[in-house]
């Protein structure tokens, strides 16, 4: 973060200083909400969570080098006390971003936000210092914490914006006003909370409404292939740039295909020229993500050949998102267990089929180890049933449905579509799934593991890699990488 005195911070957040011997002391280190991440000169933000109260760790944070604590009550250590810690953190982020004047890129969508954020970051860092969130820090706490990592050298600030209701993205965009806003898609993630796609579109469109006007440099990057997103052109004063496979998209993909490994390849078309791309990531769904990233990079001045090269070299920076690891015995584990919704589930299954085509030709099998897609509301039964049916239609060799009622619906869909015998199996939990896989996997098999985060199916992938001494290893091409 840029250097600020405790007095300045207290003024920005409207807080009272307690036990601070020197109000002119500067905060020069990172702003963190995890006491284990405190560094000398930093600021510790104490949140009172459902299970853990950060205030209990304030003294340890100061002893570890924090200059002070942003807190809701006096703690007997240097503290700036505010009524609402979350609002204070947001105010601090807003003040810092305004002082820096860096280019802020905000993105949202029902699926693919984190993968696209990682792609945008990898492209833009070629043209200057870039800050982006680790994982999916996309809410009223994670977003300002990410923004506060920026300093005077930061050229680009890439921020992911999530929403669980109308008004959430409007609030986030007010904290860190974006100049470029990217909307990827309007799907069924969290549809149970929103009530329908129209309501989801209303919430996602708040990002483009927050952009500056075209004459002030505002740019809305919108998915031409999604009618809900395309319609957002009417909701913004910013200049609109369309991406997708539609013919009128300014940044589009032509001749889209998957390699025999399941990696997307296409010709990238931009207003300044064309270039071929073959990605390291897995699954055709990454084409749309890549086009969104390419549109942002193009608008910020990157040449098309450099964009294509960067897309071809990019990996995933966030864990458990199509991490692909091949064991010594030839079994390939695809860990996509971070989250799931109907759109991402279908994309992952198609990627599994493409990746397993060569293996099946040699007698190996494809396995879909799937669990609940959460927060689908009244659509849950139909969507789980449809995914189970899709597994059969795609000729995936084996379905292992893991969990309770929703897993039973996956299994039922597969059986109703025509699965028989043990092609589809319903097991109670991750341990049972691991036991089954350990007894039945053969060399050359390809295993996809995917469910909503709450299910914890990453434990299945970890156990399979533990068997080969690979747990915690980065995936092969396109696998997780530290940054």
Residue pairs with C-beta under 8 A, 6 or more apart in sequence:
1 27
1 28
1 29
1 30
1 31
1 43
1 96
1 148
1 149
1 150
1 151
2 96
2 99
2 100
2 150
2 151
2 152
3 26
3 27
3 28
4 12
4 26
4 27
4 96
5 23
5 24
5 25
5 26
5 27
6 17
6 20
6 22
6 23
6 24
6 25
6 26
6 27
6 67
6 68
6 78
6 80
7 17
7 23
7 24
9 15
9 27
9 43
9 68
9 70
9 80
9 92
10 16
10 17
10 23
10 80
12 91
12 92
12 95
13 70
13 80
13 82
13 88
13 89
13 91
13 92
14 82
14 88
14 91
15 70
15 80
15 81
15 82
15 88
16 80
16 81
16 82
17 23
17 79
17 80
17 81
18 74
18 75
18 78
18 79
18 80
18 81
19 74
19 75
19 76
19 77
19 78
19 79
20 68
20 78
20 79
20 80
21 78
25 67
25 68
26 41
26 67
27 41
27 42
27 43
27 67
27 68
28 41
28 42
29 38
29 39
29 40
29 41
29 42
29 43
29 65
29 66
29 67
30 37
30 39
30 42
30 43
30 148
30 149
31 42
31 43
31 45
31 89
31 92
31 145
31 148
31 149
32 38
32 39
32 42
32 43
32 44
32 45
32 145
33 44
33 45
33 46
33 47
33 54
33 141
33 145
35 44
35 54
35 57
35 58
35 60
35 61
35 64
38 44
38 61
38 64
38 65
38 66
39 64
39 65
40 64
40 65
41 65
41 67
42 65
42 66
42 67
43 66
43 67
43 68
43 69
43 70
44 54
44 57
44 58
44 61
44 62
44 66
44 68
44 69
44 70
45 54
45 69
45 70
45 85
45 89
45 145
46 53
46 54
46 55
46 57
46 58
46 69
46 70
46 71
46 72
46 75
46 85
47 53
47 54
47 85
47 86
47 141
48 54
48 55
48 72
48 85
55 69
55 71
55 72
55 73
55 75
58 69
58 71
58 75
58 77
58 79
59 75
59 76
59 77
61 69
62 68
62 69
62 77
62 78
67 78
68 77
68 78
68 79
68 80
69 75
69 77
69 78
69 79
69 80
70 79
70 80
70 82
70 85
70 88
70 89
70 92
71 79
71 80
71 81
71 82
71 85
72 81
72 82
72 83
72 84
72 85
73 81
74 81
80 88
82 88
86 140
86 141
89 141
89 144
89 145
90 140
90 144
90 171
90 175
92 144
92 148
93 143
93 144
93 145
93 147
93 148
93 175
93 176
94 144
94 174
94 175
94 176
96 147
96 148
96 150
97 104
97 147
97 150
97 157
97 175
97 176
97 177
100 150
100 151
100 152
100 154
100 157
102 150
102 154
102 155
102 156
102 157
103 155
103 156
103 157
103 179
103 180
103 300
104 157
104 159
104 176
104 177
104 178
104 179
104 180
105 120
105 124
105 156
105 157
105 158
105 159
105 178
105 179
105 180
105 181
105 182
105 296
106 159
106 160
106 161
106 172
106 173
106 176
106 178
106 180
106 181
106 182
106 207
106 210
107 113
107 116
107 117
107 120
107 158
107 159
107 160
107 161
107 181
107 182
107 183
107 184
107 207
107 292
108 160
108 161
108 162
108 163
108 169
108 181
108 182
108 183
108 184
108 204
108 207
109 116
109 182
109 183
109 184
109 185
109 186
109 187
109 204
109 223
109 229
110 184
110 185
110 186
110 187
110 188
110 189
110 190
110 200
110 204
110 341
110 343
111 184
111 185
111 187
111 189
111 285
111 341
111 343
111 344
111 347
112 184
112 185
112 285
112 288
112 289
112 344
113 136
113 138
113 160
113 161
113 162
113 184
114 135
114 136
114 138
114 160
114 318
114 321
114 338
115 281
115 286
115 289
115 316
115 318
115 321
116 182
116 184
116 289
116 292
116 293
117 132
117 133
117 158
117 159
117 160
118 132
118 314
118 316
118 317
118 318
119 289
119 290
119 292
119 293
119 311
119 314
120 132
120 158
120 182
120 292
120 293
120 296
120 297
121 130
121 132
121 158
121 317
122 310
122 313
122 314
122 315
122 317
123 293
123 294
123 296
123 297
123 302
123 307
123 310
123 311
123 314
124 130
124 155
124 156
124 158
124 296
124 297
124 300
125 156
126 302
126 306
126 310
127 155
127 156
127 297
127 300
127 301
127 302
128 155
128 156
129 153
129 154
129 155
129 156
130 154
130 155
130 156
130 157
130 158
131 146
131 147
131 149
131 150
131 154
131 156
131 157
131 158
132 146
132 157
132 158
132 159
133 142
133 143
133 146
133 158
133 159
133 160
134 317
134 318
135 318
135 319
136 142
136 160
136 162
136 318
136 338
137 143
137 145
137 146
137 160
138 159
138 160
138 161
138 162
138 172
139 162
139 168
139 172
140 168
140 171
140 172
140 175
143 159
143 160
143 161
143 172
143 175
143 176
144 175
144 176
146 157
146 159
147 157
147 159
147 175
147 176
150 157
156 300
157 176
159 172
159 176
159 178
161 169
161 172
161 173
161 207
162 168
162 169
163 169
163 190
163 203
163 204
163 206
164 190
164 193
164 194
165 193
165 194
165 203
166 199
166 202
166 203
166 206
167 203
167 206
168 203
168 206
169 203
169 204
169 206
169 207
169 210
170 206
170 209
170 210
173 181
173 206
173 207
173 210
174 210
177 210
177 212
178 207
178 210
178 211
179 211
179 212
179 217
179 218
179 219
180 211
180 218
180 219
180 220
180 221
180 296
180 299
180 300
181 207
181 208
181 210
181 211
181 218
181 219
181 220
181 221
181 236
181 238
182 207
182 221
182 222
182 292
182 295
182 296
183 204
183 205
183 207
183 208
183 220
183 221
183 222
183 223
183 229
183 232
184 223
184 226
184 229
184 288
184 289
184 292
185 223
185 226
185 228
185 229
185 288
185 343
186 197
186 200
186 201
186 204
186 226
186 228
186 229
187 197
187 200
187 341
187 342
187 343
188 197
188 341
188 342
188 343
188 376
188 379
188 383
189 200
189 341
189 343
189 344
189 375
190 200
190 375
191 197
191 200
191 375
191 376
191 377
191 379
192 375
192 376
192 377
192 378
192 379
192 380
193 375
193 377
194 200
194 203
195 377
197 228
198 228
200 228
201 228
201 229
201 231
201 232
204 228
204 229
204 232
205 232
205 235
208 220
208 222
208 232
208 235
208 236
208 238
209 235
209 236
211 218
211 219
211 220
211 236
211 237
211 238
212 218
212 237
212 238
213 237
213 238
214 237
214 238
214 239
218 236
218 237
218 238
218 239
219 238
219 239
219 240
219 241
219 299
220 232
220 233
220 236
220 238
220 239
220 240
220 241
221 241
221 243
221 292
221 295
221 296
221 299
222 229
222 230
222 232
222 233
222 240
222 241
222 242
222 243
223 229
223 230
223 242
223 243
223 244
223 288
223 292
224 230
224 242
224 243
224 244
224 245
224 246
224 248
224 249
224 252
225 244
225 245
225 246
225 249
225 288
226 244
230 242
233 240
241 250
241 251
241 295
241 299
242 248
242 249
242 250
242 251
243 249
243 250
243 251
243 252
243 288
243 291
243 292
243 294
243 295
244 252
244 253
244 288
244 291
245 252
245 253
245 254
245 256
245 287
246 252
249 291
250 270
250 271
250 295
251 268
251 269
251 270
251 271
251 291
251 294
251 295
251 298
252 269
252 291
253 266
253 267
253 268
253 269
253 287
253 290
253 291
254 266
254 267
254 269
254 274
255 266
255 267
256 264
256 265
256 266
256 284
256 287
257 264
257 265
257 266
258 264
258 265
258 284
258 351
258 354
259 265
259 278
260 354
260 357
260 358
261 282
261 354
261 355
261 477
262 282
262 283
262 351
262 352
262 354
262 355
263 278
263 279
263 280
263 281
263 282
263 477
263 478
264 277
264 278
264 279
264 281
264 283
264 284
264 286
264 287
264 290
265 276
265 277
265 278
265 279
266 276
266 277
266 287
267 274
267 275
267 276
267 277
268 274
268 275
268 276
268 277
268 290
268 291
268 294
268 304
268 307
268 308
268 311
270 294
270 298
270 304
270 307
271 298
272 298
272 303
272 304
273 303
273 304
273 305
274 304
275 304
275 305
275 307
275 308
275 309
276 308
277 290
277 308
277 311
277 312
278 312
279 286
279 290
279 311
279 312
279 314
279 478
280 312
280 313
280 314
280 315
280 477
280 478
281 314
281 315
281 316
281 322
281 478
282 322
282 324
282 334
282 351
282 355
282 478
283 322
283 347
283 348
283 350
283 351
283 354
284 347
284 350
284 351
284 354
285 343
285 344
285 347
285 348
285 350
285 351
290 311
293 311
294 307
294 311
297 307
297 310
298 304
298 307
302 310
315 477
315 478
315 479
315 480
315 481
316 322
316 323
316 478
316 479
316 480
316 481
317 480
317 481
317 483
318 338
318 480
319 338
319 480
320 335
320 336
320 337
320 338
320 458
320 461
320 480
321 336
321 338
321 480
322 334
322 335
322 336
322 348
322 351
322 478
323 334
323 335
323 336
323 461
323 474
323 475
323 479
323 480
324 332
324 333
324 334
324 335
324 355
324 475
324 476
324 477
324 478
324 479
325 332
325 333
325 335
325 465
325 470
325 473
325 474
325 475
325 476
325 479
326 332
326 333
326 476
327 333
327 464
327 465
327 467
327 468
327 470
328 468
329 443
329 468
330 364
330 443
330 444
330 445
331 441
331 442
331 443
331 444
331 445
331 446
331 447
331 464
331 468
332 355
332 359
332 445
332 446
332 447
333 447
333 449
333 461
333 464
333 465
334 348
334 351
334 352
334 355
334 446
334 447
334 448
334 449
335 449
335 458
335 461
335 475
336 344
336 348
336 448
336 449
336 450
337 449
337 450
337 451
337 453
337 455
337 456
337 457
337 458
337 460
337 461
338 453
338 458
339 452
339 453
340 348
340 370
340 371
340 372
340 373
340 374
340 450
340 451
340 452
341 373
341 376
341 452
342 373
342 376
342 383
342 386
342 387
344 450
345 370
345 373
345 387
345 450
346 387
346 390
348 448
348 450
349 368
349 387
349 390
349 391
349 394
349 396
349 448
350 394
351 448
352 366
352 368
352 394
352 396
352 446
352 448
353 366
353 394
353 395
353 396
355 366
355 446
356 364
356 365
356 366
356 396
356 397
356 446
359 365
359 366
359 444
359 445
359 446
360 366
360 397
362 444
363 444
364 442
364 443
364 444
364 445
364 446
365 397
365 398
365 442
365 445
365 446
366 396
366 397
366 398
366 445
366 446
366 447
366 448
367 396
367 397
367 398
367 399
367 400
367 437
367 441
367 445
367 446
367 447
367 448
368 391
368 396
368 398
368 399
368 400
368 448
368 450
369 400
369 402
369 433
369 437
369 447
369 448
369 449
369 450
369 457
369 460
370 387
370 391
370 399
370 400
370 401
370 402
370 407
370 410
370 448
370 450
370 451
371 401
371 402
371 403
371 406
371 407
371 450
371 451
371 452
371 455
371 457
372 384
372 403
372 404
372 406
372 407
372 451
372 452
372 454
372 455
373 380
373 383
373 384
373 387
373 406
373 451
373 452
374 452
374 453
374 454
374 455
375 452
376 383
376 384
380 406
380 409
381 409
384 406
384 407
384 409
384 410
384 413
385 409
385 410
385 412
385 413
385 416
386 413
387 410
387 413
388 399
388 401
388 409
388 410
388 411
388 412
388 413
388 414
388 415
388 416
388 417
388 424
389 413
389 414
389 416
389 417
391 399
391 410
391 413
391 414
391 419
391 424
392 399
392 414
392 417
392 418
392 419
392 423
392 424
393 417
397 423
398 422
398 423
398 424
398 425
398 440
399 410
399 411
399 414
399 419
399 423
399 424
399 425
400 425
400 427
400 433
400 436
400 437
401 407
401 408
401 410
401 411
401 414
401 424
401 425
401 426
401 427
402 427
402 428
402 429
402 430
402 432
402 433
402 451
402 455
402 457
402 460
403 428
403 429
403 451
403 455
404 428
407 426
407 427
408 426
410 426
411 424
411 425
411 426
414 423
414 424
415 424
425 436
427 433
427 436
430 455
430 456
430 457
430 459
430 460
430 463
433 457
433 460
434 459
434 460
434 463
434 464
437 447
437 460
437 464
438 464
438 467
441 447
441 464
447 461
447 464
449 457
449 458
449 460
449 461
450 457
451 457
462 471
462 472
463 471
465 471
465 472
465 473
474 480
474 481
474 482
